[in-house]
Amino acid sequence: MDFNFSEDQNAIRELAFQIFTDRATDEFLLDFSRSGKTYDESLWQTLADQGLLGIAVPESCGGSGLGLVELCLILEEQGRRVAPTPVYASLVLGGLPIAEFGTEEQQSRYLGELAKGACKLSAAIAEVGMNAAVATQVRASRQGEQWVLTGERSAVPDGAVADYILVPAQCEEGETTMFIVDTALPGVTVKGVDIGLSGERAANLALASVELSAEAALGAPGQGEEILEWLLQHANVGHCALQVGVTEEAMRRTAEYVSERKQFGIPLGTFQALAMRMADSYIDVEGIRSTYWLAMWRLSEGVDARAEVRIAKWWACDAAHRVVSTAQHLHGGMGADVEYPIHRFFLMAKLISFSLGNATQQLEQLGQLLAEDDGLGYRALEV
């Protein structure tokens, strides 16, 4: 059995690496962080021109018709450069569920534009990782052939630049329906919330009696919980892909730094305590990678991956904290400088770790799964 990536997949990875490396240099990112911009328009359009925004878009909509594996390879390279572009929000949170559950008309309308870089997407699902006391909600009611949405959703990833946002809403019957909301509609208010990381801007979404046609519903009415669960699994794996790039590059830069930086006339990396911390970082990065690859493969093959996704996200939260903390500490005073490159990796890793449920929440969810299904326990032990 061949466990290697295919030639096409390696070519996609290399193309993404080249684009992100050429554009998102340390010098560019420093200037960009001082510009006040939300994302890099030039980088976004380059990704579109090279076909990477349409990597998981059906061929009928102008995309490549590939899948989750290829998309995750792109996300790894984005994480490696901490590039300021809404690839995760648009392709994972918005593009994947529309490709899976959308009608041909919805796919053509939204995904065709996404592949060309003409629109950006996101999903208002951050509440799943919030305390119930602060989580907001949207309600939907029917008025003839239309739907009317009222309520709020918080911390929508890249919501400040999204043209369309997927919004789960509770219907009068108690069921949940997923809607595709045009942010330009009357009654829709999107307020940007700076989360302290250049290129990553969340937004609070408010809906005041927003009228939507029946075609705005994604999937069948009442299918929202199924779509949300499907989306959460893919969203968490997307986070793991980003985290692999973030942590591996942070580790690489730190290893390079301690190999060159000298104290008492010898490189810091020769000190046993520092060498062991770097070895621990390597183990953590490989733990994130191996668990995420398993979850990604199972999802891409349509196999039950509920336990594997939770395990992978736990590694992406827990181990990443150790890796980026070590990176900052071993850089000494330089690591505390908020404009020094290593600080961006720390911020990105923490952002991923607290999105859609932190490490403790992932373990709690995993425990619930194991309690409900004994068969999952054997798979979890194998992982």
ABEGO torsion letter per residue (X at the ends): XBABBBAAAAAAAAAAAAAAAAABBAAAAAAAAAAGBABBAAAAAAAAAAGAAAAABBAAAGBAGBBAAAAAAAAAAAAAAGBBBAAAAAAAAAAAAAAAABBAAAAAAAAAAAAAGABBBBBBAAAAABBAAABBBBBBBBBEABBBBBEBBBGBBGAAABABBBBBBBBAAGBBBBBBBBAABBGBBBBBBBAGBBGBBBBBBBBBGBBBBAAABBEBBGAAAAAAAAAAAAAAAAAAAAAAAAAAAAAAAAAAAAAABBBGGBBAAABAAAAAAAAAAAAAAAAAAAAAAAAAAAAAAGBBAAAAAAAAAAAAAAAAAAAAAAAAAAAEAAAABAABAAAAAAAAAAAAAABGEBAAAAAAAAAAAAAABAAAAAAAAAX
